[in-house]
């Protein structure tokens, strides 16, 4: 049996360019193997260099041809994307949609209307109007009674 120099979490995290907390989370999740050299109360993690290498190999990703990004109509021949043109196109679409919506509202209502209220909102709004009208009538009646008393 050969004894290998085990790596501390800080050393492995520095080698992988991740934080020690992320390394700890990976180890607890079983993504990377570790050796517990602590007691049953306190877990002290050490990492075997072969386990670190195996973790790196397991995380190696190659993108298959089916998932490679395709060249869109907005991209240039050199592969870069013309974001200014894309933004201008999106802005023109938004403006044309807003103009269409406005024309529809004018054609439907004869004037630009507010957003349509849902049934509960409509009922609540109508109740408020009814209450205001009733209060106005009662106020006018009281005013009339006061005037008659003063005469």
C-alpha positions as CSV (number, residue, x, y, z in Angstrom):
1,X,0.0,0.0,0.0
2,X,1.4,3.3,-1.0
3,X,0.6,6.4,0.9
4,X,-0.4,9.4,-1.1
5,X,-0.3,13.0,0.0
6,X,-4.0,13.9,0.5
7,X,-5.2,17.4,-0.4
8,X,-6.9,19.8,1.9
9,X,-10.2,21.4,0.8
10,X,-8.6,24.8,0.2
11,X,-6.0,23.3,-2.1
12,X,-8.6,21.4,-4.1
13,X,-10.8,24.5,-4.3
14,X,-7.9,26.6,-5.5
15,X,-7.0,24.0,-8.1
16,X,-10.6,23.8,-9.4
17,X,-11.1,27.6,-9.1
18,X,-14.2,27.2,-6.9
19,X,-15.0,28.2,-3.3
20,X,-14.4,25.9,-0.4
21,X,-18.2,26.1,0.3
22,X,-19.0,24.9,-3.2
23,X,-16.4,22.1,-2.9
24,X,-18.0,21.1,0.4
25,X,-21.5,21.1,-1.2
26,X,-20.2,18.9,-4.0
27,X,-18.6,16.5,-1.6
28,X,-21.7,16.2,0.6
29,X,-23.9,15.6,-2.6
30,X,-21.6,12.8,-3.6
31,X,-20.2,14.5,-6.7
32,X,-16.6,14.3,-5.6
33,X,-15.2,11.6,-3.4
34,X,-13.5,12.5,-0.1
35,X,-11.8,10.8,2.8
36,X,-13.1,11.6,6.3
37,X,-10.1,11.7,8.7
38,X,-12.0,13.2,11.5
39,X,-13.8,11.7,14.4
40,X,-17.5,10.8,14.4
41,X,-18.5,14.2,15.7
42,X,-16.4,16.3,13.4
43,X,-16.0,15.6,9.7
44,X,-12.5,16.5,8.4
45,X,-12.4,16.2,4.6
46,X,-9.3,15.3,2.6
47,X,-9.2,14.6,-1.1
48,X,-7.2,12.0,-3.0
49,X,-5.6,13.5,-6.2
50,X,-7.1,10.6,-8.3
51,X,-10.6,11.4,-7.0
52,X,-10.1,15.0,-8.0
53,X,-8.9,14.0,-11.5
54,X,-11.9,11.6,-11.8
55,X,-14.3,14.5,-10.8
56,X,-12.7,16.7,-13.5
57,X,-13.1,14.0,-16.1
58,X,-16.7,13.3,-15.1
59,X,-17.5,17.0,-15.6
60,X,-15.9,17.3,-19.0
61,X,-18.5,18.3,-21.6
62,X,-18.4,18.3,-25.3
63,X,-21.2,19.8,-27.2
64,X,-22.7,17.5,-29.8
65,X,-23.3,19.0,-33.3
66,X,-27.1,18.9,-32.7
67,X,-26.8,21.4,-29.8
68,X,-24.3,23.8,-31.4
69,X,-25.9,27.2,-31.9
70,X,-26.9,27.9,-35.5
71,X,-26.2,31.1,-37.3
72,X,-29.3,33.3,-37.2
73,X,-30.4,35.9,-39.7
74,X,-29.2,38.6,-37.3
75,X,-25.7,37.3,-37.1
76,X,-22.9,38.4,-39.3
77,X,-20.6,36.1,-41.4
78,X,-17.8,36.3,-38.8
79,X,-20.2,34.8,-36.2
80,X,-20.9,37.9,-34.2
81,X,-24.4,39.2,-33.7
82,X,-25.6,42.6,-34.6
83,X,-27.4,43.5,-31.4
84,X,-28.2,47.1,-32.5
85,X,-30.2,45.7,-35.5
86,X,-32.0,43.2,-33.3
87,X,-32.9,45.9,-30.8
88,X,-34.2,48.2,-33.6
89,X,-36.2,45.3,-35.1
90,X,-37.8,44.5,-31.7
91,X,-38.6,48.2,-31.1
92,X,-40.3,48.5,-34.5
93,X,-42.4,45.4,-33.7
94,X,-43.4,46.8,-30.4
95,X,-44.4,50.2,-31.9
96,X,-46.4,48.6,-34.7
97,X,-48.2,46.3,-32.2
98,X,-49.0,49.3,-30.0
99,X,-50.4,51.2,-33.0
100,X,-52.5,48.2,-34.0
101,X,-53.9,47.9,-30.4
102,X,-54.7,51.6,-30.4
103,X,-56.6,51.4,-33.7
104,X,-58.6,48.4,-32.4
105,X,-59.6,50.3,-29.3
106,X,-60.6,53.3,-31.3
107,X,-62.6,51.2,-33.7
108,X,-64.3,49.3,-30.9
109,X,-65.1,52.1,-28.5
110,X,-64.9,55.1,-30.7
111,X,-62.3,56.5,-28.4
112,X,-59.2,55.2,-26.5
113,X,-60.4,53.4,-23.5
114,X,-58.8,52.2,-20.3
115,X,-58.0,48.6,-19.8
116,X,-61.0,46.3,-19.5
117,X,-62.0,45.6,-15.9
118,X,-62.6,42.0,-14.8
119,X,-66.1,41.1,-13.4
120,X,-65.1,41.5,-9.7
121,X,-63.4,44.8,-10.4
122,X,-66.4,46.0,-12.5
123,X,-68.8,45.1,-9.7
124,X,-66.6,46.8,-7.0
125,X,-66.3,49.9,-9.2
126,X,-70.1,50.0,-9.8
127,X,-70.7,49.6,-6.1
128,X,-68.5,52.6,-5.4
129,X,-70.3,54.7,-7.9
130,X,-73.7,53.7,-6.5
131,X,-72.5,54.5,-3.0
132,X,-71.2,57.9,-4.1
133,X,-74.5,58.7,-5.8
134,X,-76.5,57.6,-2.8
135,X,-74.3,59.8,-0.5
136,X,-74.8,62.8,-2.8
137,X,-78.6,62.3,-2.7
138,X,-78.6,62.1,1.1
139,X,-76.4,65.2,1.4
140,X,-78.6,67.1,-0.9
141,X,-81.7,66.0,1.1
142,X,-80.2,67.1,4.4
143,X,-79.2,70.5,2.9
144,X,-82.7,71.0,1.7
145,X,-84.1,70.1,5.1
146,X,-81.7,72.6,6.8
147,X,-82.7,75.4,4.5
148,X,-86.4,74.7,5.1
149,X,-85.8,74.9,8.9
150,X,-84.0,78.2,8.7
151,X,-86.8,79.8,6.7
